[in-house]
């Protein structure tokens, strides 16, 4: 199982330099890595890449899109639909991009995650980008902070390419034809198969 392998071989925090390359290249590499904030941690099981395509916040220059344009290796957290936060990691040292953390398999802190989410089922805690943020207590204060520190991503063994599913991105109107959504095929914590 991915969780057991990743959790037992958790490495150091990923440094800013790890995120210097293109979002589309980094999105599948983030699968299997460990995300931790406070007492909550989990294995990243689903991601989506965004660059300057029409579905990206960086498609137009706005105050909200500044982190995608001016940083890499930082959190880009935004409020959506007037009720949810979503967390991305900025990428592309010499360009524009971010990777959305779409789903996580919980490892530690599940009691706190369940209280924050108001749900009892473990499989429903973090199987979506807004659910992940709510369960981990992620909000606007994390926006533009480096992906190292108290809200961090840790290295773990790479997921084999044959275990990675690829599809068009979901939950958006534009750019759904781009195959920039990546997920661990056997994970029950992926938001949608």
N, C-alpha and C positions, 0 to 999 in steps of 0.2 A: 504494500500500500504506500502511496506517495507520502502521506502524512507521517507515518512511522519512520520512513527513510529520511525525509527532510528534517524532521524534528530531532532525530538522534544525531544528525551530522550538521547541525546549525553552526555556521562559521561567524566571522566578524561582520560588523555592519558594513553595508555597501557604501563606499565613499562617493563623493560627487563625481569623480573621474569615471566611475563605472557607467554613468548615465550620459556620457559625452557623445555617444553615437546616435544614429537615427532611431526614432520611435518604433518604426516597423521592425527593425532588427532587434530592439530591446524587449518588445512586448512578449514574444515567446520565451525569451531568456529569463523573464521575471517569474514564469511559472515554476512552482516548487520552492521559491524563495520564501523566507519567513518574514511576515510583517508583525511588528509588535508596538503597542502603545500602552504604557503602564503595565498592568497585570494581564492584559489581553494579548494573545498572540494567535497566529494562524498561518496556514500555508496558502499562498496565492495560487488559485486554481483557474482563474479566468481573467484575461486582460483584453484591452482594445487600444490600438494605436491611432493617434490623431496628428496630422501635420498641418498643411495649409489647405487641405481639401474643404469643400463647402460645408461639411458637417462639423468642422473644427471651430472652436472659439477664436482661433488665430486667423481664420479666413478673412475677418475684418479686424482692423485695429480699433480696439476699445479698451477702456481702463481694466475690464475684467481679463482680457487676453494678454496683458503685459507679462505675467509670469511665463507664459508659453514662449514669448518672444525674447525675453531678457534673461532667462535663467535656464540652468540645467542642473539636475540633481537636487531639485527642491520640490516641495509639495505644492500642487496647484489644487486648491479646494474651492469649490464654488457651490452656490445655492441654486437649486433648480426646482421648477414647478411650484415655487412659493412655499415649499415644505421640506425639501431634502437636500442634504449635502452629498457631493461626490468628490472622491479623492483621486487625483492623478499625480504622476511623477513627471516632472519636466525633463526633457531630453534635448539632444541635438546642440552640442556646444557651438557649432558653426551654422545653425539653422533654427528651425522652429518645430517643436513637437512636444507631445506628452503621451503618457500611457495611463489609461483609466484602469484602476483596480476594480474589476467587475464583480469578483466573487472570491471568497476566502474560505478555507476549511478550518474551523476553530480548533485550537489545540489547548490553550489555557485561558482561564478567566471566563468560562462559559456561564457561571452563575451570574456574574456581573453583566455579561452580554444579554442574557435572558431578561434581567431586570430592566436594562436600558431599552430593549426591544419590546418588552411585554409579551413575550412568547415563551412557550415551554419546549417546543420541538427544536432540537439541535440542528436538524437539516435546514431549518428555515431562518437561522440566525443571521447568516452572512452571504446568502446566495443571491446577491444583487448589489450594485454599487451604493445605493442609499442605505440598504440594510447593513452593509459593512461599516459605513460611517457611523450609523446610529449605534450599532453594537460596540464599536471601539471608542465611542465618545468623541468622534472627529467633527470639528466644526471650523468656522472661519478663522479662528486663531491659529490654526495650523498652516494656513495659506502662506506661501513663499518661504516657509522654514526649510532648512536643509534636511534632506532625507538621511539624517544621522542625528542621534540624540535620543529624546524620549519617545518620538514617533519615528521608527526606523524600519528599514528593510535589511534583513540579514542574509548572508550567503548560505546556500545549501546546494546539494548536488543538482546538476542539470537534469531536467526531465528528458528522457529519450525522445527523439523526434517522432518515432512511431506511436508514442503515447499522447501526442499533441494533436488536437483537432483544430481545424481552421475553417472559418466561415466569414460571411459578410457581417458587418457590425449590426447590432440590434438596438432598438429603442431610439432610433433617429430617423429623420426623413430623407436626408441627402447622404450620398456616399455609401449606401448599403451594399452596393455591388463590390466595393473594395474588400478583399479578403484579409482584413486587418483585425479580426477577432480571433483570439487564441485561447484554448482551454484544454484542461487535462481530461482526456476522453472518459476514463473510468470514475471520475469524481461525481458523487451525488450532490456536491455543493455548487456545481455550475448553475448559473441562473436559468439558462434554457439550453436544451440540447438541439 
